[in-house]
């Protein structure tokens, strides 16, 4: 199950989170007015080559215990962090693992044609433009 968790965590590197400022604030000398909608560029954080060498390469081993302790605490936050983190994070991970176990037990997942390549759009989260297409072949 640990490797399955590492695979899911690697996939979640593509997250993005939007926020609205609750009040006027100054961050690094820049004034952020109350009510401003902004994105926390988690995608860029998760693809920082200083934190994640070869960031576009799918590499679940980078989230093993040994590798994870070498990174700063907030260098990975697909469910946000601190007081605003997702209360359903553990449930979401368990749900995805359960569905994956059921799928992978009964089906082989294969990539589709290049015309169905995954394209993402930025919204409050990253979303597939036309869905995520895979082939399911019964085992």
Secondary structure, 3 states (H helix, E strand, C coil): CHHHHHHHHHHHHHCCEEEECCCCEEECCEEECCCCEEEECHHHHHCCCCCCCCCCCCCHHHHCHHHHCCCCCCCCCCCCCHHHCCCCHHHHHHHHHHHHHHHHHHEEEECCCHHHCCCEEECCCEEECCCCCCEEEEC
